[in-house]
């Protein structure tokens, strides 16, 4: 095991190019991390529907979980209400209108976004936005930030809001 990896409840993998497949030891380590409660957010920064990064990620995930394919995350998932109520998926650019994920023992352990969430969040040293939003401007950036907050809160608290106790007062 890697003691440093297991200190972090969430890890973030972002890319914009293809990459070499993970070796068996790295796949085993990542699988153990996810099976033991870790969370992985994967973000495609290319802004392309069928990017080389997307292809590499899909190969990696199929090696990681050969019997569990990526699935669309439904709109009633806790990710969309863990803090903010969100009714759409965004990022710097709208490639897909949904997130994909892998569930392990009733919890979503891996989330994949094709919309460059990190590009929507990125600022330079002076705090100015690094990248323009493509399509939706400031509202798209705001929703992207809120989605990121929801994903982090879900990763840290899982689906404590699934019981929907707060629904009558929202």
MODELLER restraints for C-alpha pairs under 7 A, 6 or more apart:
rsr = mdl.restraints
at = mdl.atoms
rsr.add(forms.Gaussian(group=physical.xy_distance, feature=features.Distance(at['CA:1:A'], at['CA:29:A']), mean=6.34, stdev=0.5))
rsr.add(forms.Gaussian(group=physical.xy_distance, feature=features.Distance(at['CA:6:A'], at['CA:33:A']), mean=6.59, stdev=0.5))
rsr.add(forms.Gaussian(group=physical.xy_distance, feature=features.Distance(at['CA:9:A'], at['CA:38:A']), mean=5.10, stdev=0.5))
rsr.add(forms.Gaussian(group=physical.xy_distance, feature=features.Distance(at['CA:9:A'], at['CA:39:A']), mean=6.19, stdev=0.5))
rsr.add(forms.Gaussian(group=physical.xy_distance, feature=features.Distance(at['CA:9:A'], at['CA:156:A']), mean=6.76, stdev=0.5))
rsr.add(forms.Gaussian(group=physical.xy_distance, feature=features.Distance(at['CA:10:A'], at['CA:38:A']), mean=5.88, stdev=0.5))
rsr.add(forms.Gaussian(group=physical.xy_distance, feature=features.Distance(at['CA:10:A'], at['CA:39:A']), mean=4.61, stdev=0.5))
rsr.add(forms.Gaussian(group=physical.xy_distance, feature=features.Distance(at['CA:10:A'], at['CA:40:A']), mean=5.79, stdev=0.5))
rsr.add(forms.Gaussian(group=physical.xy_distance, feature=features.Distance(at['CA:10:A'], at['CA:155:A']), mean=6.44, stdev=0.5))
rsr.add(forms.Gaussian(group=physical.xy_distance, feature=features.Distance(at['CA:11:A'], at['CA:39:A']), mean=6.29, stdev=0.5))
rsr.add(forms.Gaussian(group=physical.xy_distance, feature=features.Distance(at['CA:11:A'], at['CA:40:A']), mean=4.98, stdev=0.5))
rsr.add(forms.Gaussian(group=physical.xy_distance, feature=features.Distance(at['CA:11:A'], at['CA:41:A']), mean=6.34, stdev=0.5))
rsr.add(forms.Gaussian(group=physical.xy_distance, feature=features.Distance(at['CA:12:A'], at['CA:40:A']), mean=5.83, stdev=0.5))
rsr.add(forms.Gaussian(group=physical.xy_distance, feature=features.Distance(at['CA:12:A'], at['CA:41:A']), mean=4.85, stdev=0.5))
rsr.add(forms.Gaussian(group=physical.xy_distance, feature=features.Distance(at['CA:12:A'], at['CA:42:A']), mean=5.93, stdev=0.5))
rsr.add(forms.Gaussian(group=physical.xy_distance, feature=features.Distance(at['CA:13:A'], at['CA:41:A']), mean=6.20, stdev=0.5))
rsr.add(forms.Gaussian(group=physical.xy_distance, feature=features.Distance(at['CA:13:A'], at['CA:42:A']), mean=4.71, stdev=0.5))
rsr.add(forms.Gaussian(group=physical.xy_distance, feature=features.Distance(at['CA:13:A'], at['CA:43:A']), mean=6.22, stdev=0.5))
rsr.add(forms.Gaussian(group=physical.xy_distance, feature=features.Distance(at['CA:14:A'], at['CA:42:A']), mean=5.75, stdev=0.5))
rsr.add(forms.Gaussian(group=physical.xy_distance, feature=features.Distance(at['CA:14:A'], at['CA:43:A']), mean=4.65, stdev=0.5))
rsr.add(forms.Gaussian(group=physical.xy_distance, feature=features.Distance(at['CA:14:A'], at['CA:44:A']), mean=5.88, stdev=0.5))
rsr.add(forms.Gaussian(group=physical.xy_distance, feature=features.Distance(at['CA:14:A'], at['CA:45:A']), mean=6.57, stdev=0.5))
rsr.add(forms.Gaussian(group=physical.xy_distance, feature=features.Distance(at['CA:15:A'], at['CA:43:A']), mean=6.78, stdev=0.5))
rsr.add(forms.Gaussian(group=physical.xy_distance, feature=features.Distance(at['CA:15:A'], at['CA:44:A']), mean=5.59, stdev=0.5))
rsr.add(forms.Gaussian(group=physical.xy_distance, feature=features.Distance(at['CA:15:A'], at['CA:45:A']), mean=5.64, stdev=0.5))
rsr.add(forms.Gaussian(group=physical.xy_distance, feature=features.Distance(at['CA:15:A'], at['CA:53:A']), mean=6.37, stdev=0.5))
rsr.add(forms.Gaussian(group=physical.xy_distance, feature=features.Distance(at['CA:16:A'], at['CA:44:A']), mean=6.16, stdev=0.5))
rsr.add(forms.Gaussian(group=physical.xy_distance, feature=features.Distance(at['CA:16:A'], at['CA:45:A']), mean=5.05, stdev=0.5))
rsr.add(forms.Gaussian(group=physical.xy_distance, feature=features.Distance(at['CA:16:A'], at['CA:46:A']), mean=4.78, stdev=0.5))
rsr.add(forms.Gaussian(group=physical.xy_distance, feature=features.Distance(at['CA:16:A'], at['CA:53:A']), mean=5.65, stdev=0.5))
rsr.add(forms.Gaussian(group=physical.xy_distance, feature=features.Distance(at['CA:17:A'], at['CA:52:A']), mean=5.63, stdev=0.5))
rsr.add(forms.Gaussian(group=physical.xy_distance, feature=features.Distance(at['CA:17:A'], at['CA:53:A']), mean=4.67, stdev=0.5))
rsr.add(forms.Gaussian(group=physical.xy_distance, feature=features.Distance(at['CA:18:A'], at['CA:52:A']), mean=4.76, stdev=0.5))
rsr.add(forms.Gaussian(group=physical.xy_distance, feature=features.Distance(at['CA:18:A'], at['CA:53:A']), mean=4.37, stdev=0.5))
rsr.add(forms.Gaussian(group=physical.xy_distance, feature=features.Distance(at['CA:18:A'], at['CA:56:A']), mean=5.51, stdev=0.5))
rsr.add(forms.Gaussian(group=physical.xy_distance, feature=features.Distance(at['CA:19:A'], at['CA:56:A']), mean=6.15, stdev=0.5))
rsr.add(forms.Gaussian(group=physical.xy_distance, feature=features.Distance(at['CA:21:A'], at['CA:60:A']), mean=6.36, stdev=0.5))
rsr.add(forms.Gaussian(group=physical.xy_distance, feature=features.Distance(at['CA:22:A'], at['CA:60:A']), mean=6.89, stdev=0.5))
rsr.add(forms.Gaussian(group=physical.xy_distance, feature=features.Distance(at['CA:27:A'], at['CA:64:A']), mean=5.82, stdev=0.5))
rsr.add(forms.Gaussian(group=physical.xy_distance, feature=features.Distance(at['CA:31:A'], at['CA:64:A']), mean=6.32, stdev=0.5))
rsr.add(forms.Gaussian(group=physical.xy_distance, feature=features.Distance(at['CA:34:A'], at['CA:109:A']), mean=6.01, stdev=0.5))
rsr.add(forms.Gaussian(group=physical.xy_distance, feature=features.Distance(at['CA:35:A'], at['CA:104:A']), mean=6.79, stdev=0.5))
rsr.add(forms.Gaussian(group=physical.xy_distance, feature=features.Distance(at['CA:38:A'], at['CA:109:A']), mean=6.62, stdev=0.5))
rsr.add(forms.Gaussian(group=physical.xy_distance, feature=features.Distance(at['CA:39:A'], at['CA:109:A']), mean=4.75, stdev=0.5))
rsr.add(forms.Gaussian(group=physical.xy_distance, feature=features.Distance(at['CA:39:A'], at['CA:110:A']), mean=5.78, stdev=0.5))
rsr.add(forms.Gaussian(group=physical.xy_distance, feature=features.Distance(at['CA:39:A'], at['CA:155:A']), mean=5.90, stdev=0.5))
rsr.add(forms.Gaussian(group=physical.xy_distance, feature=features.Distance(at['CA:40:A'], at['CA:109:A']), mean=6.33, stdev=0.5))
rsr.add(forms.Gaussian(group=physical.xy_distance, feature=features.Distance(at['CA:40:A'], at['CA:110:A']), mean=4.73, stdev=0.5))
rsr.add(forms.Gaussian(group=physical.xy_distance, feature=features.Distance(at['CA:40:A'], at['CA:111:A']), mean=6.37, stdev=0.5))
rsr.add(forms.Gaussian(group=physical.xy_distance, feature=features.Distance(at['CA:41:A'], at['CA:110:A']), mean=5.90, stdev=0.5))
rsr.add(forms.Gaussian(group=physical.xy_distance, feature=features.Distance(at['CA:41:A'], at['CA:111:A']), mean=4.93, stdev=0.5))
rsr.add(forms.Gaussian(group=physical.xy_distance, feature=features.Distance(at['CA:41:A'], at['CA:112:A']), mean=6.02, stdev=0.5))
rsr.add(forms.Gaussian(group=physical.xy_distance, feature=features.Distance(at['CA:42:A'], at['CA:111:A']), mean=6.13, stdev=0.5))
rsr.add(forms.Gaussian(group=physical.xy_distance, feature=features.Distance(at['CA:42:A'], at['CA:112:A']), mean=4.68, stdev=0.5))
rsr.add(forms.Gaussian(group=physical.xy_distance, feature=features.Distance(at['CA:42:A'], at['CA:113:A']), mean=6.22, stdev=0.5))
rsr.add(forms.Gaussian(group=physical.xy_distance, feature=features.Distance(at['CA:43:A'], at['CA:112:A']), mean=6.01, stdev=0.5))
rsr.add(forms.Gaussian(group=physical.xy_distance, feature=features.Distance(at['CA:43:A'], at['CA:113:A']), mean=4.97, stdev=0.5))
rsr.add(forms.Gaussian(group=physical.xy_distance, feature=features.Distance(at['CA:43:A'], at['CA:114:A']), mean=6.07, stdev=0.5))
rsr.add(forms.Gaussian(group=physical.xy_distance, feature=features.Distance(at['CA:43:A'], at['CA:116:A']), mean=5.75, stdev=0.5))
rsr.add(forms.Gaussian(group=physical.xy_distance, feature=features.Distance(at['CA:43:A'], at['CA:117:A']), mean=6.52, stdev=0.5))
rsr.add(forms.Gaussian(group=physical.xy_distance, feature=features.Distance(at['CA:44:A'], at['CA:53:A']), mean=6.67, stdev=0.5))
rsr.add(forms.Gaussian(group=physical.xy_distance, feature=features.Distance(at['CA:44:A'], at['CA:54:A']), mean=6.69, stdev=0.5))
rsr.add(forms.Gaussian(group=physical.xy_distance, feature=features.Distance(at['CA:44:A'], at['CA:113:A']), mean=6.29, stdev=0.5))
rsr.add(forms.Gaussian(group=physical.xy_distance, feature=features.Distance(at['CA:44:A'], at['CA:114:A']), mean=4.80, stdev=0.5))
rsr.add(forms.Gaussian(group=physical.xy_distance, feature=features.Distance(at['CA:44:A'], at['CA:115:A']), mean=6.41, stdev=0.5))
rsr.add(forms.Gaussian(group=physical.xy_distance, feature=features.Distance(at['CA:44:A'], at['CA:116:A']), mean=5.35, stdev=0.5))
rsr.add(forms.Gaussian(group=physical.xy_distance, feature=features.Distance(at['CA:45:A'], at['CA:115:A']), mean=6.93, stdev=0.5))
rsr.add(forms.Gaussian(group=physical.xy_distance, feature=features.Distance(at['CA:45:A'], at['CA:116:A']), mean=4.31, stdev=0.5))
rsr.add(forms.Gaussian(group=physical.xy_distance, feature=features.Distance(at['CA:45:A'], at['CA:119:A']), mean=6.80, stdev=0.5))
rsr.add(forms.Gaussian(group=physical.xy_distance, feature=features.Distance(at['CA:46:A'], at['CA:116:A']), mean=7.00, stdev=0.5))
rsr.add(forms.Gaussian(group=physical.xy_distance, feature=features.Distance(at['CA:47:A'], at['CA:93:A']), mean=5.90, stdev=0.5))
rsr.add(forms.Gaussian(group=physical.xy_distance, feature=features.Distance(at['CA:47:A'], at['CA:95:A']), mean=6.34, stdev=0.5))
rsr.add(forms.Gaussian(group=physical.xy_distance, feature=features.Distance(at['CA:47:A'], at['CA:115:A']), mean=6.18, stdev=0.5))
rsr.add(forms.Gaussian(group=physical.xy_distance, feature=features.Distance(at['CA:47:A'], at['CA:116:A']), mean=6.48, stdev=0.5))
rsr.add(forms.Gaussian(group=physical.xy_distance, feature=features.Distance(at['CA:48:A'], at['CA:95:A']), mean=6.61, stdev=0.5))
rsr.add(forms.Gaussian(group=physical.xy_distance, feature=features.Distance(at['CA:49:A'], at['CA:95:A']), mean=5.68, stdev=0.5))
rsr.add(forms.Gaussian(group=physical.xy_distance, feature=features.Distance(at['CA:62:A'], at['CA:69:A']), mean=6.71, stdev=0.5))
rsr.add(forms.Gaussian(group=physical.xy_distance, feature=features.Distance(at['CA:70:A'], at['CA:100:A']), mean=5.85, stdev=0.5))
rsr.add(forms.Gaussian(group=physical.xy_distance, feature=features.Distance(at['CA:70:A'], at['CA:101:A']), mean=5.25, stdev=0.5))
rsr.add(forms.Gaussian(group=physical.xy_distance, feature=features.Distance(at['CA:70:A'], at['CA:102:A']), mean=5.47, stdev=0.5))
rsr.add(forms.Gaussian(group=physical.xy_distance, feature=features.Distance(at['CA:71:A'], at['CA:100:A']), mean=5.17, stdev=0.5))
rsr.add(forms.Gaussian(group=physical.xy_distance, feature=features.Distance(at['CA:71:A'], at['CA:101:A']), mean=5.45, stdev=0.5))
rsr.add(forms.Gaussian(group=physical.xy_distance, feature=features.Distance(at['CA:71:A'], at['CA:102:A']), mean=6.60, stdev=0.5))
rsr.add(forms.Gaussian(group=physical.xy_distance, feature=features.Distance(at['CA:72:A'], at['CA:98:A']), mean=6.43, stdev=0.5))
rsr.add(forms.Gaussian(group=physical.xy_distance, feature=features.Distance(at['CA:72:A'], at['CA:99:A']), mean=5.85, stdev=0.5))
rsr.add(forms.Gaussian(group=physical.xy_distance, feature=features.Distance(at['CA:72:A'], at['CA:100:A']), mean=4.35, stdev=0.5))
rsr.add(forms.Gaussian(group=physical.xy_distance, feature=features.Distance(at['CA:72:A'], at['CA:101:A']), mean=6.39, stdev=0.5))
rsr.add(forms.Gaussian(group=physical.xy_distance, feature=features.Distance(at['CA:73:A'], at['CA:98:A']), mean=6.90, stdev=0.5))
rsr.add(forms.Gaussian(group=physical.xy_distance, feature=features.Distance(at['CA:73:A'], at['CA:99:A']), mean=5.58, stdev=0.5))
rsr.add(forms.Gaussian(group=physical.xy_distance, feature=features.Distance(at['CA:73:A'], at['CA:100:A']), mean=5.28, stdev=0.5))
rsr.add(forms.Gaussian(group=physical.xy_distance, feature=features.Distance(at['CA:73:A'], at['CA:101:A']), mean=6.04, stdev=0.5))
rsr.add(forms.Gaussian(group=physical.xy_distance, feature=features.Distance(at['CA:78:A'], at['CA:159:A']), mean=5.50, stdev=0.5))
rsr.add(forms.Gaussian(group=physical.xy_distance, feature=features.Distance(at['CA:78:A'], at['CA:161:A']), mean=6.53, stdev=0.5))
rsr.add(forms.Gaussian(group=physical.xy_distance, feature=features.Distance(at['CA:78:A'], at['CA:162:A']), mean=6.05, stdev=0.5))
rsr.add(forms.Gaussian(group=physical.xy_distance, feature=features.Distance(at['CA:79:A'], at['CA:150:A']), mean=5.64, stdev=0.5))
rsr.add(forms.Gaussian(group=physical.xy_distance, feature=features.Distance(at['CA:79:A'], at['CA:151:A']), mean=5.67, stdev=0.5))
rsr.add(forms.Gaussian(group=physical.xy_distance, feature=features.Distance(at['CA:79:A'], at['CA:154:A']), mean=5.75, stdev=0.5))
rsr.add(forms.Gaussian(group=physical.xy_distance, feature=features.Distance(at['CA:80:A'], at['CA:86:A']), mean=5.05, stdev=0.5))
rsr.add(forms.Gaussian(group=physical.xy_distance, feature=features.Distance(at['CA:80:A'], at['CA:87:A']), mean=6.97, stdev=0.5))
rsr.add(forms.Gaussian(group=physical.xy_distance, feature=features.Distance(at['CA:80:A'], at['CA:150:A']), mean=6.65, stdev=0.5))
rsr.add(forms.Gaussian(group=physical.xy_distance, feature=features.Distance(at['CA:81:A'], at['CA:150:A']), mean=6.90, stdev=0.5))
rsr.add(forms.Gaussian(group=physical.xy_distance, feature=features.Distance(at['CA:82:A'], at['CA:150:A']), mean=5.27, stdev=0.5))
rsr.add(forms.Gaussian(group=physical.xy_distance, feature=features.Distance(at['CA:82:A'], at['CA:153:A']), mean=6.25, stdev=0.5))
rsr.add(forms.Gaussian(group=physical.xy_distance, feature=features.Distance(at['CA:82:A'], at['CA:154:A']), mean=5.96, stdev=0.5))
rsr.add(forms.Gaussian(group=physical.xy_distance, feature=features.Distance(at['CA:82:A'], at['CA:161:A']), mean=6.39, stdev=0.5))
rsr.add(forms.Gaussian(group=physical.xy_distance, feature=features.Distance(at['CA:83:A'], at['CA:150:A']), mean=5.62, stdev=0.5))
rsr.add(forms.Gaussian(group=physical.xy_distance, feature=features.Distance(at['CA:84:A'], at['CA:146:A']), mean=6.42, stdev=0.5))
rsr.add(forms.Gaussian(group=physical.xy_distance, feature=features.Distance(at['CA:84:A'], at['CA:150:A']), mean=6.56, stdev=0.5))
rsr.add(forms.Gaussian(group=physical.xy_distance, feature=features.Distance(at['CA:89:A'], at['CA:97:A']), mean=5.56, stdev=0.5))
rsr.add(forms.Gaussian(group=physical.xy_distance, feature=features.Distance(at['CA:89:A'], at['CA:98:A']), mean=5.61, stdev=0.5))
rsr.add(forms.Gaussian(group=physical.xy_distance, feature=features.Distance(at['CA:89:A'], at['CA:99:A']), mean=6.97, stdev=0.5))
rsr.add(forms.Gaussian(group=physical.xy_distance, feature=features.Distance(at['CA:90:A'], at['CA:115:A']), mean=6.38, stdev=0.5))
rsr.add(forms.Gaussian(group=physical.xy_distance, feature=features.Distance(at['CA:90:A'], at['CA:140:A']), mean=6.42, stdev=0.5))
rsr.add(forms.Gaussian(group=physical.xy_distance, feature=features.Distance(at['CA:90:A'], at['CA:143:A']), mean=6.62, stdev=0.5))
rsr.add(forms.Gaussian(group=physical.xy_distance, feature=features.Distance(at['CA:90:A'], at['CA:144:A']), mean=5.32, stdev=0.5))
rsr.add(forms.Gaussian(group=physical.xy_distance, feature=features.Distance(at['CA:91:A'], at['CA:115:A']), mean=4.63, stdev=0.5))
rsr.add(forms.Gaussian(group=physical.xy_distance, feature=features.Distance(at['CA:91:A'], at['CA:116:A']), mean=5.20, stdev=0.5))
rsr.add(forms.Gaussian(group=physical.xy_distance, feature=features.Distance(at['CA:91:A'], at['CA:117:A']), mean=4.33, stdev=0.5))
rsr.add(forms.Gaussian(group=physical.xy_distance, feature=features.Distance(at['CA:91:A'], at['CA:120:A']), mean=5.74, stdev=0.5))
rsr.add(forms.Gaussian(group=physical.xy_distance, feature=features.Distance(at['CA:91:A'], at['CA:141:A']), mean=6.96, stdev=0.5))
rsr.add(forms.Gaussian(group=physical.xy_distance, feature=features.Distance(at['CA:91:A'], at['CA:144:A']), mean=5.11, stdev=0.5))
rsr.add(forms.Gaussian(group=physical.xy_distance, feature=features.Distance(at['CA:92:A'], at['CA:115:A']), mean=6.14, stdev=0.5))
rsr.add(forms.Gaussian(group=physical.xy_distance, feature=features.Distance(at['CA:92:A'], at['CA:116:A']), mean=5.35, stdev=0.5))
rsr.add(forms.Gaussian(group=physical.xy_distance, feature=features.Distance(at['CA:92:A'], at['CA:117:A']), mean=5.94, stdev=0.5))
rsr.add(forms.Gaussian(group=physical.xy_distance, feature=features.Distance(at['CA:92:A'], at['CA:119:A']), mean=5.51, stdev=0.5))
rsr.add(forms.Gaussian(group=physical.xy_distance, feature=features.Distance(at['CA:92:A'], at['CA:120:A']), mean=4.51, stdev=0.5))
rsr.add(forms.Gaussian(group=physical.xy_distance, feature=features.Distance(at['CA:92:A'], at['CA:133:A']), mean=4.87, stdev=0.5))
rsr.add(forms.Gaussian(group=physical.xy_distance, feature=features.Distance(at['CA:92:A'], at['CA:134:A']), mean=6.09, stdev=0.5))
rsr.add(forms.Gaussian(group=physical.xy_distance, feature=features.Distance(at['CA:92:A'], at['CA:141:A']), mean=6.96, stdev=0.5))
rsr.add(forms.Gaussian(group=physical.xy_distance, feature=features.Distance(at['CA:93:A'], at['CA:115:A']), mean=5.31, stdev=0.5))
rsr.add(forms.Gaussian(group=physical.xy_distance, feature=features.Distance(at['CA:93:A'], at['CA:116:A']), mean=6.49, stdev=0.5))
rsr.add(forms.Gaussian(group=physical.xy_distance, feature=features.Distance(at['CA:93:A'], at['CA:133:A']), mean=6.37, stdev=0.5))
rsr.add(forms.Gaussian(group=physical.xy_distance, feature=features.Distance(at['CA:93:A'], at['CA:134:A']), mean=5.03, stdev=0.5))
rsr.add(forms.Gaussian(group=physical.xy_distance, feature=features.Distance(at['CA:93:A'], at['CA:135:A']), mean=6.83, stdev=0.5))
rsr.add(forms.Gaussian(group=physical.xy_distance, feature=features.Distance(at['CA:94:A'], at['CA:115:A']), mean=5.41, stdev=0.5))
rsr.add(forms.Gaussian(group=physical.xy_distance, feature=features.Distance(at['CA:95:A'], at['CA:114:A']), mean=6.03, stdev=0.5))
rsr.add(forms.Gaussian(group=physical.xy_distance, feature=features.Distance(at['CA:95:A'], at['CA:115:A']), mean=5.35, stdev=0.5))
rsr.add(forms.Gaussian(group=physical.xy_distance, feature=features.Distance(at['CA:96:A'], at['CA:114:A']), mean=6.24, stdev=0.5))
rsr.add(forms.Gaussian(group=physical.xy_distance, feature=features.Distance(at['CA:96:A'], at['CA:115:A']), mean=6.57, stdev=0.5))
rsr.add(forms.Gaussian(group=physical.xy_distance, feature=features.Distance(at['CA:99:A'], at['CA:111:A']), mean=6.77, stdev=0.5))
rsr.add(forms.Gaussian(group=physical.xy_distance, feature=features.Distance(at['CA:99:A'], at['CA:112:A']), mean=5.89, stdev=0.5))
rsr.add(forms.Gaussian(group=physical.xy_distance, feature=features.Distance(at['CA:99:A'], at['CA:113:A']), mean=5.29, stdev=0.5))
rsr.add(forms.Gaussian(group=physical.xy_distance, feature=features.Distance(at['CA:100:A'], at['CA:111:A']), mean=5.73, stdev=0.5))
rsr.add(forms.Gaussian(group=physical.xy_distance, feature=features.Distance(at['CA:100:A'], at['CA:112:A']), mean=5.06, stdev=0.5))
rsr.add(forms.Gaussian(group=physical.xy_distance, feature=features.Distance(at['CA:100:A'], at['CA:113:A']), mean=6.70, stdev=0.5))
rsr.add(forms.Gaussian(group=physical.xy_distance, feature=features.Distance(at['CA:101:A'], at['CA:108:A']), mean=6.49, stdev=0.5))
rsr.add(forms.Gaussian(group=physical.xy_distance, feature=features.Distance(at['CA:101:A'], at['CA:110:A']), mean=5.23, stdev=0.5))
rsr.add(forms.Gaussian(group=physical.xy_distance, feature=features.Distance(at['CA:101:A'], at['CA:111:A']), mean=4.35, stdev=0.5))
rsr.add(forms.Gaussian(group=physical.xy_distance, feature=features.Distance(at['CA:101:A'], at['CA:112:A']), mean=5.87, stdev=0.5))
rsr.add(forms.Gaussian(group=physical.xy_distance, feature=features.Distance(at['CA:102:A'], at['CA:108:A']), mean=5.67, stdev=0.5))
rsr.add(forms.Gaussian(group=physical.xy_distance, feature=features.Distance(at['CA:102:A'], at['CA:109:A']), mean=6.03, stdev=0.5))
rsr.add(forms.Gaussian(group=physical.xy_distance, feature=features.Distance(at['CA:102:A'], at['CA:110:A']), mean=5.16, stdev=0.5))
rsr.add(forms.Gaussian(group=physical.xy_distance, feature=features.Distance(at['CA:102:A'], at['CA:111:A']), mean=6.80, stdev=0.5))
rsr.add(forms.Gaussian(group=physical.xy_distance, feature=features.Distance(at['CA:103:A'], at['CA:109:A']), mean=5.73, stdev=0.5))
rsr.add(forms.Gaussian(group=physical.xy_distance, feature=features.Distance(at['CA:117:A'], at['CA:144:A']), mean=6.26, stdev=0.5))
rsr.add(forms.Gaussian(group=physical.xy_distance, feature=features.Distance(at['CA:119:A'], at['CA:131:A']), mean=6.22, stdev=0.5))
rsr.add(forms.Gaussian(group=physical.xy_distance, feature=features.Distance(at['CA:120:A'], at['CA:131:A']), mean=6.85, stdev=0.5))
rsr.add(forms.Gaussian(group=physical.xy_distance, feature=features.Distance(at['CA:120:A'], at['CA:133:A']), mean=6.72, stdev=0.5))
rsr.add(forms.Gaussian(group=physical.xy_distance, feature=features.Distance(at['CA:120:A'], at['CA:141:A']), mean=5.64, stdev=0.5))
rsr.add(forms.Gaussian(group=physical.xy_distance, feature=features.Distance(at['CA:120:A'], at['CA:144:A']), mean=6.46, stdev=0.5))
rsr.add(forms.Gaussian(group=physical.xy_distance, feature=features.Distance(at['CA:121:A'], at['CA:145:A']), mean=6.37, stdev=0.5))
rsr.add(forms.Gaussian(group=physical.xy_distance, feature=features.Distance(at['CA:122:A'], at['CA:129:A']), mean=6.05, stdev=0.5))
rsr.add(forms.Gaussian(group=physical.xy_distance, feature=features.Distance(at['CA:122:A'], at['CA:130:A']), mean=5.65, stdev=0.5))
rsr.add(forms.Gaussian(group=physical.xy_distance, feature=features.Distance(at['CA:123:A'], at['CA:129:A']), mean=4.35, stdev=0.5))
rsr.add(forms.Gaussian(group=physical.xy_distance, feature=features.Distance(at['CA:123:A'], at['CA:130:A']), mean=4.94, stdev=0.5))
rsr.add(forms.Gaussian(group=physical.xy_distance, feature=features.Distance(at['CA:124:A'], at['CA:130:A']), mean=5.75, stdev=0.5))
rsr.add(forms.Gaussian(group=physical.xy_distance, feature=features.Distance(at['CA:133:A'], at['CA:141:A']), mean=6.79, stdev=0.5))
